[in-house]
Amino acid sequence: MTATLPRVHRLAHTDFTRDLDASTGELVALLDLAADVKRSPERYRTALAGKSLALLFEKPSLRTRVTFELAIQQLGGFAVLNDGPIGVREPLKDVARNLDRWVSGIVARTFRQQTVDDLALWSSVPVINALSDIWHPCQALADMQTIREHFGAARGLKLAFVGDGNNVAGSLLINATRLGMDFSIATPSGYALPAEVVALAEGNEGKVGVTTDPVAAVRGAQIVYTDVWTSMGEEHESNVRRDAFAAYQVNDQLLSHAAPEAVFMHCLPAHRGEEVTDSVMESSRSVVFDEAENRLHAQKALLLMLLG
């Protein structure tokens, strides 16, 4: 007797180039599916049999590469990797149209959002943003899954982000407020989230607070989140950023202003002793490795909803 595969809701949008390519309802469906995939992986082990992914990585990766390779393999498909610049040896539109003759989907980890957008424009197969300079949507999916696991639901919680107003912060802002969380971000002057990114959260259920005071941002928060002060491609700014962000370290003192049940989150890799102390990373409040694990399950759900 042939086993019947679970029904999977398909994304209306054919690509996942940014967080808003999934509606709020689709985000909730994806998180529900990720939870089921995590509980019962055997139900989905042949769901993408014969499907293939091309991984295009301009930036190095541990979690993103390993979890996408494992995700497609554990769903019955396979992945091939090509690392290095995209659209340099040959036009990007040619790269995209070669790949869509061979593979079922493209996962791109790039320096520029425009590269992801152009791949989606020229490819006839789904394109997934595995990180760009503006968005990190796959990370945010895993983060939302982790928050729901620890608190049962997201609505009514407060997520505080302390540090650089970067791609991770932007994706967290969009998804947290859509799920009913309040989002507060503290950055040094000159490092805030772009106003146009903040504007995208207007009208969402969760409230947005923007400040330069890390204590004000963290006060009463159930989730305290940070990321590296210097992202890949910004290494020439390291010394300047280290000085600018010195007061934005997540340490035991800052965490004491959060809610008693607060957890600490970080997308990794962490620069211990800079944006976060070792004591916070290793504390019982830290759920950073739960986040890392959930990259696998959330991305399985995304692949199922795009390729299934």
C-alpha positions as a LaTeX table, in Angstrom:
\begin{tabular}{lrrr}
\hline
Residue & $x$ (\AA) & $y$ (\AA) & $z$ (\AA) \\
\hline
Met1 & 0.00 & 0.00 & 0.00 \\
Thr2 & 1.44 & 3.40 & $-0.97$ \\
Ala3 & 1.67 & 5.95 & 1.85 \\
Thr4 & $-0.25$ & 9.18 & 1.29 \\
Leu5 & 1.85 & 12.32 & 1.67 \\
Pro6 & 0.44 & 15.11 & 3.86 \\
Arg7 & $-1.26$ & 17.95 & 1.99 \\
Val8 & 0.91 & 21.07 & 1.92 \\
His9 & $-0.30$ & 24.61 & 1.34 \\
Arg10 & 1.54 & 26.15 & $-1.61$ \\
Leu11 & 2.85 & 29.70 & $-1.44$ \\
Ala12 & 0.95 & 32.00 & $-3.78$ \\
His13 & 4.22 & 33.71 & $-4.66$ \\
Thr14 & 6.54 & 31.56 & $-6.73$ \\
Asp15 & 9.73 & 32.93 & $-5.13$ \\
Phe16 & 10.89 & 33.70 & $-1.59$ \\
Thr17 & 13.20 & 36.64 & $-2.17$ \\
Arg18 & 12.10 & 38.55 & 0.94 \\
Asp19 & 9.92 & 37.98 & 3.97 \\
Leu20 & 6.85 & 39.62 & 2.47 \\
Asp21 & 6.78 & 37.09 & $-0.36$ \\
Ala22 & 4.79 & 35.02 & 2.14 \\
Ser23 & 1.55 & 36.52 & 3.44 \\
Thr24 & 0.83 & 36.54 & 7.17 \\
Gly25 & $-1.48$ & 33.54 & 6.72 \\
Glu26 & 1.18 & 31.71 & 4.74 \\
Leu27 & 3.77 & 32.52 & 7.41 \\
Val28 & 1.57 & 30.90 & 10.05 \\
Ala29 & 0.94 & 27.89 & 7.79 \\
Leu30 & 4.67 & 27.55 & 7.16 \\
Leu31 & 5.45 & 27.61 & 10.89 \\
Asp32 & 2.75 & 25.03 & 11.56 \\
Leu33 & 4.22 & 22.85 & 8.83 \\
Ala34 & 7.75 & 23.30 & 10.20 \\
Ala35 & 6.56 & 22.08 & 13.59 \\
Asp36 & 4.97 & 19.00 & 12.00 \\
Val37 & 8.08 & 18.29 & 9.92 \\
Lys38 & 10.15 & 18.45 & 13.09 \\
Arg39 & 7.78 & 16.14 & 14.99 \\
Ser40 & 7.32 & 13.62 & 12.19 \\
Pro41 & 10.18 & 13.83 & 9.66 \\
Glu42 & 9.45 & 10.35 & 8.34 \\
Arg43 & 6.10 & 11.54 & 6.92 \\
Tyr44 & 7.95 & 13.81 & 4.49 \\
Arg45 & 11.04 & 11.79 & 3.58 \\
Thr46 & 9.94 & 11.27 & $-0.03$ \\
Ala47 & 7.93 & 14.48 & $-0.48$ \\
Leu48 & 10.51 & 16.05 & $-2.83$ \\
Ala49 & 11.83 & 12.88 & $-4.44$ \\
Gly50 & 13.61 & 13.75 & $-7.67$ \\
Lys51 & 13.71 & 17.48 & $-6.88$ \\
Ser52 & 17.01 & 19.35 & $-6.94$ \\
Leu53 & 18.41 & 22.60 & $-5.59$ \\
Ala54 & 21.25 & 24.76 & $-6.86$ \\
Leu55 & 23.00 & 26.55 & $-4.00$ \\
Leu56 & 24.68 & 29.77 & $-5.19$ \\
Phe57 & 26.81 & 31.14 & $-2.37$ \\
Glu58 & 28.76 & 34.36 & $-2.74$ \\
Lys59 & 29.29 & 34.37 & 1.04 \\
Pro60 & 30.66 & 31.52 & 3.17 \\
Ser61 & 28.22 & 29.63 & 5.35 \\
Leu62 & 27.93 & 26.89 & 7.94 \\
Arg63 & 24.27 & 26.80 & 9.04 \\
Thr64 & 22.68 & 27.92 & 5.77 \\
Arg65 & 24.60 & 25.56 & 3.53 \\
Val66 & 24.40 & 22.50 & 5.76 \\
Thr67 & 20.71 & 22.93 & 6.60 \\
Phe68 & 19.62 & 23.48 & 2.99 \\
Glu69 & 21.65 & 20.49 & 1.80 \\
Leu70 & 20.23 & 18.30 & 4.56 \\
Ala71 & 16.70 & 19.65 & 4.12 \\
Ile72 & 16.41 & 18.71 & 0.47 \\
Gln73 & 18.15 & 15.37 & 1.02 \\
Gln74 & 15.91 & 14.44 & 3.95 \\
Leu75 & 12.89 & 15.26 & 1.78 \\
Gly76 & 14.12 & 12.89 & $-0.94$ \\
Gly77 & 15.91 & 15.35 & $-3.24$ \\
Phe78 & 19.48 & 16.55 & $-3.65$ \\
Ala79 & 21.54 & 19.75 & $-3.82$ \\
Val80 & 24.53 & 21.00 & $-5.80$ \\
Leu81 & 26.75 & 23.87 & $-4.66$ \\
Asn82 & 28.43 & 26.61 & $-6.64$ \\
Asp83 & 30.32 & 29.16 & $-4.56$ \\
Gly84 & 31.83 & 32.43 & $-5.72$ \\
Pro85 & 30.56 & 35.61 & $-7.42$ \\
Ile86 & 27.29 & 35.41 & $-9.35$ \\
Gly87 & 27.06 & 37.05 & $-12.76$ \\
Val88 & 30.77 & 37.82 & $-13.21$ \\
Arg89 & 32.01 & 35.09 & $-15.55$ \\
Glu90 & 28.80 & 35.36 & $-17.54$ \\
Pro91 & 25.68 & 37.54 & $-17.31$ \\
Leu92 & 23.40 & 36.75 & $-14.40$ \\
Lys93 & 20.43 & 36.32 & $-16.73$ \\
Asp94 & 22.36 & 33.54 & $-18.47$ \\
Val95 & 23.21 & 31.89 & $-15.15$ \\
Ala96 & 19.55 & 31.87 & $-14.17$ \\
Arg97 & 18.34 & 30.45 & $-17.48$ \\
Asn98 & 20.97 & 27.72 & $-17.47$ \\
Leu99 & 20.05 & 26.64 & $-13.96$ \\
Asp100 & 16.33 & 26.53 & $-14.55$ \\
Arg101 & 16.92 & 23.91 & $-17.28$ \\
Trp102 & 18.58 & 21.63 & $-14.72$ \\
Val103 & 17.22 & 22.20 & $-11.21$ \\
Ser104 & 13.91 & 22.56 & $-9.39$ \\
Gly105 & 14.91 & 25.62 & $-7.35$ \\
Ile106 & 17.71 & 28.08 & $-6.65$ \\
Val107 & 18.97 & 29.11 & $-3.20$ \\
Ala108 & 21.11 & 32.26 & $-3.32$ \\
Arg109 & 23.27 & 33.75 & $-0.56$ \\
Thr110 & 24.45 & 37.06 & $-1.92$ \\
Phe111 & 26.04 & 40.41 & $-1.14$ \\
Arg112 & 23.22 & 42.35 & $-2.82$ \\
Gln113 & 19.45 & 42.00 & $-2.78$ \\
Gln114 & 19.44 & 43.00 & $-6.44$ \\
Thr115 & 21.24 & 39.76 & $-7.29$ \\
Val116 & 18.44 & 37.72 & $-5.71$ \\
Asp117 & 15.79 & 39.83 & $-7.43$ \\
Asp118 & 17.47 & 39.45 & $-10.82$ \\
Leu119 & 17.77 & 35.68 & $-10.41$ \\
Ala120 & 14.04 & 35.56 & $-9.69$ \\
Leu121 & 13.31 & 37.77 & $-12.69$ \\
Trp122 & 15.17 & 35.54 & $-15.14$ \\
Ser123 & 14.55 & 32.10 & $-13.63$ \\
Ser124 & 11.42 & 30.04 & $-14.21$ \\
Val125 & 12.02 & 27.99 & $-11.04$ \\
Pro126 & 11.60 & 29.26 & $-7.46$ \\
Val127 & 14.41 & 31.42 & $-6.06$ \\
Ile128 & 15.02 & 31.52 & $-2.30$ \\
Asn129 & 16.90 & 34.30 & $-0.54$ \\
Ala130 & 19.38 & 32.62 & 1.81 \\
Leu131 & 20.76 & 36.05 & 2.86 \\
Ser132 & 21.28 & 39.40 & 1.18 \\
Asp133 & 22.32 & 42.83 & 2.36 \\
Ile134 & 18.70 & 43.78 & 3.16 \\
Trp135 & 16.91 & 40.58 & 4.21 \\
His136 & 17.60 & 37.25 & 5.93 \\
Pro137 & 14.15 & 35.65 & 5.69 \\
Cys138 & 15.14 & 32.03 & 6.28 \\
Gln139 & 16.79 & 32.95 & 9.56 \\
Ala140 & 13.65 & 34.78 & 10.67 \\
Leu141 & 11.49 & 31.73 & 9.91 \\
Ala142 & 13.65 & 29.60 & 12.21 \\
Asp143 & 13.55 & 32.33 & 14.85 \\
Met144 & 9.76 & 32.53 & 14.77 \\
Gln145 & 9.55 & 28.74 & 15.07 \\
Thr146 & 11.89 & 28.83 & 18.07 \\
Ile147 & 9.87 & 31.57 & 19.79 \\
Arg148 & 6.62 & 29.63 & 19.32 \\
Glu149 & 8.27 & 26.50 & 20.75 \\
His150 & 9.44 & 28.29 & 23.89 \\
Phe151 & 6.39 & 30.46 & 24.57 \\
Gly152 & 3.57 & 28.49 & 22.96 \\
Ala153 & 2.50 & 31.50 & 20.91 \\
Ala154 & 4.09 & 34.72 & 19.66 \\
Arg155 & 1.23 & 37.20 & 20.10 \\
Gly156 & 1.70 & 39.58 & 23.04 \\
Leu157 & 5.44 & 39.03 & 23.42 \\
Lys158 & 8.11 & 41.71 & 23.11 \\
Leu159 & 11.21 & 41.09 & 21.02 \\
Ala160 & 14.14 & 43.46 & 21.64 \\
Phe161 & 16.97 & 43.66 & 19.13 \\
Val162 & 20.20 & 45.31 & 20.29 \\
Gly163 & 22.98 & 46.18 & 17.84 \\
Asp164 & 23.20 & 46.87 & 14.13 \\
Gly165 & 20.07 & 47.64 & 12.12 \\
Asn166 & 21.00 & 44.98 & 9.59 \\
Asn167 & 19.33 & 42.33 & 7.43 \\
Val168 & 18.53 & 40.07 & 10.38 \\
Ala169 & 16.90 & 42.93 & 12.29 \\
Gly170 & 14.80 & 43.84 & 9.26 \\
Ser171 & 13.48 & 40.33 & 8.75 \\
Leu172 & 12.75 & 39.95 & 12.47 \\
Leu173 & 10.85 & 43.25 & 12.46 \\
Ile174 & 8.57 & 42.16 & 9.62 \\
Asn175 & 7.81 & 38.69 & 10.94 \\
Ala176 & 7.54 & 39.49 & 14.65 \\
Thr177 & 5.04 & 42.31 & 14.16 \\
Arg178 & 2.97 & 40.22 & 11.72 \\
Leu179 & 2.67 & 37.53 & 14.40 \\
Gly180 & 1.53 & 40.04 & 17.01 \\
Met181 & 4.81 & 40.68 & 18.80 \\
Asp182 & 6.01 & 44.15 & 19.76 \\
Phe183 & 9.44 & 44.86 & 18.30 \\
Ser184 & 11.92 & 47.23 & 19.92 \\
Ile185 & 15.32 & 47.98 & 18.43 \\
Ala186 & 18.26 & 49.87 & 19.95 \\
Thr187 & 21.09 & 50.91 & 17.65 \\
Pro188 & 23.82 & 53.57 & 17.82 \\
Ser189 & 23.19 & 56.73 & 15.84 \\
Gly190 & 23.98 & 56.11 & 12.20 \\
Tyr191 & 23.28 & 52.36 & 12.38 \\
Ala192 & 19.48 & 52.31 & 12.56 \\
Leu193 & 17.23 & 50.20 & 10.36 \\
Pro194 & 16.43 & 52.00 & 7.10 \\
Ala195 & 13.22 & 54.02 & 7.41 \\
Glu196 & 11.74 & 52.24 & 4.40 \\
Val197 & 12.19 & 48.88 & 6.14 \\
Val198 & 10.54 & 50.13 & 9.34 \\
Ala199 & 7.67 & 51.53 & 7.25 \\
Leu200 & 6.90 & 48.02 & 5.97 \\
Ala201 & 5.79 & 47.05 & 9.49 \\
Glu202 & 3.23 & 49.86 & 9.68 \\
Gly203 & $-0.25$ & 48.45 & 10.12 \\
Asn204 & 0.98 & 45.13 & 11.51 \\
Glu205 & $-0.50$ & 43.94 & 14.79 \\
Gly206 & 2.71 & 44.39 & 16.80 \\
Lys207 & 4.03 & 47.81 & 17.79 \\
Val208 & 7.48 & 49.08 & 16.77 \\
Gly209 & 9.84 & 51.01 & 19.03 \\
Val210 & 13.07 & 52.60 & 17.79 \\
Thr211 & 15.66 & 53.94 & 20.22 \\
Thr212 & 19.37 & 54.43 & 20.86 \\
Asp213 & 19.00 & 53.20 & 24.47 \\
Pro214 & 19.59 & 49.45 & 24.85 \\
Val215 & 18.13 & 49.36 & 28.37 \\
Ala216 & 14.90 & 50.97 & 27.16 \\
Ala217 & 14.67 & 48.50 & 24.29 \\
Val218 & 15.25 & 45.43 & 26.48 \\
Arg219 & 13.05 & 46.48 & 29.42 \\
Gly220 & 10.31 & 43.88 & 29.87 \\
Ala221 & 11.22 & 41.92 & 26.73 \\
Gln222 & 10.67 & 38.16 & 26.56 \\
Ile223 & 13.18 & 37.82 & 23.72 \\
Val224 & 16.53 & 39.63 & 23.57 \\
Tyr225 & 18.29 & 39.28 & 20.24 \\
Thr226 & 21.62 & 40.46 & 18.89 \\
Asp227 & 23.89 & 39.89 & 15.90 \\
Val228 & 27.50 & 40.61 & 15.02 \\
Trp229 & 28.49 & 44.27 & 14.91 \\
Thr230 & 30.35 & 43.82 & 11.62 \\
Ser231 & 28.75 & 41.77 & 8.88 \\
Met232 & 30.56 & 40.08 & 5.99 \\
Gly233 & 31.71 & 42.70 & 3.51 \\
Glu234 & 32.07 & 45.37 & 6.22 \\
Glu235 & 35.34 & 44.15 & 7.71 \\
His236 & 37.08 & 47.43 & 6.83 \\
Glu237 & 34.73 & 49.11 & 9.34 \\
Ser238 & 35.52 & 46.74 & 12.21 \\
Asn239 & 37.45 & 49.14 & 14.44 \\
Val240 & 34.98 & 52.00 & 13.97 \\
Arg241 & 32.03 & 49.71 & 14.62 \\
Arg242 & 33.63 & 48.19 & 17.71 \\
Asp243 & 33.85 & 51.66 & 19.24 \\
Ala244 & 30.35 & 52.67 & 18.14 \\
Phe245 & 28.71 & 49.53 & 19.54 \\
Ala246 & 30.69 & 49.21 & 22.78 \\
Ala247 & 27.65 & 50.15 & 24.90 \\
Tyr248 & 25.40 & 47.69 & 23.03 \\
Gln249 & 26.83 & 44.42 & 24.29 \\
Val250 & 24.28 & 41.92 & 25.56 \\
Asn251 & 25.64 & 40.94 & 28.94 \\
Asp252 & 24.18 & 39.83 & 32.27 \\
Gln253 & 23.55 & 43.40 & 33.37 \\
Leu254 & 21.60 & 44.32 & 30.23 \\
Leu255 & 19.69 & 41.05 & 30.32 \\
Ser256 & 18.60 & 41.79 & 33.90 \\
His257 & 16.26 & 44.48 & 32.52 \\
Ala258 & 14.37 & 41.91 & 30.43 \\
Ala259 & 11.40 & 39.88 & 31.64 \\
Pro260 & 12.24 & 37.10 & 34.15 \\
Glu261 & 11.32 & 34.46 & 31.55 \\
Ala262 & 13.34 & 36.11 & 28.77 \\
Val263 & 15.42 & 34.06 & 26.35 \\
Phe264 & 18.52 & 35.16 & 24.46 \\
Met265 & 18.74 & 34.70 & 20.68 \\
His266 & 21.52 & 35.12 & 18.13 \\
Cys267 & 21.61 & 34.03 & 14.48 \\
Leu268 & 25.29 & 32.97 & 14.76 \\
Pro269 & 28.20 & 33.05 & 14.28 \\
Ala270 & 28.72 & 34.95 & 17.53 \\
His271 & 31.75 & 37.03 & 18.38 \\
Arg272 & 31.88 & 36.27 & 22.07 \\
Gly273 & 33.20 & 39.21 & 24.04 \\
Glu274 & 31.89 & 41.70 & 21.48 \\
Glu275 & 28.12 & 41.77 & 20.86 \\
Val276 & 27.49 & 39.13 & 23.56 \\
Thr277 & 29.36 & 37.75 & 26.54 \\
Asp278 & 30.25 & 34.12 & 26.95 \\
Ser279 & 28.20 & 33.99 & 30.16 \\
Val280 & 25.01 & 34.94 & 28.27 \\
Met281 & 25.76 & 32.56 & 25.40 \\
Glu282 & 26.22 & 29.66 & 27.80 \\
Ser283 & 23.39 & 30.56 & 30.16 \\
Ser284 & 20.13 & 28.64 & 30.57 \\
Arg285 & 18.41 & 31.57 & 28.84 \\
Ser286 & 20.30 & 31.03 & 25.60 \\
Val287 & 18.33 & 29.28 & 22.83 \\
Val288 & 20.82 & 29.96 & 20.05 \\
Phe289 & 21.34 & 26.30 & 19.20 \\
Asp290 & 17.59 & 25.71 & 19.11 \\
Glu291 & 17.47 & 28.45 & 16.46 \\
Ala292 & 20.28 & 26.77 & 14.54 \\
Glu293 & 18.48 & 23.41 & 14.64 \\
Asn294 & 15.25 & 25.00 & 13.45 \\
Arg295 & 16.93 & 26.36 & 10.34 \\
Leu296 & 16.65 & 22.78 & 9.08 \\
His297 & 12.96 & 22.34 & 9.88 \\
Ala298 & 11.79 & 25.80 & 8.78 \\
Gln299 & 13.64 & 25.45 & 5.49 \\
Lys300 & 12.13 & 22.03 & 4.92 \\
Ala301 & 8.71 & 23.63 & 5.31 \\
Leu302 & 9.67 & 26.41 & 2.90 \\
Leu303 & 10.90 & 23.93 & 0.30 \\
Leu304 & 7.70 & 21.90 & 0.64 \\
Met305 & 5.55 & 25.00 & 0.12 \\
Leu306 & 7.55 & 26.13 & $-2.89$ \\
Leu307 & 8.47 & 22.84 & $-4.59$ \\
Gly308 & 6.00 & 20.28 & $-3.20$ \\
\hline
\end{tabular}
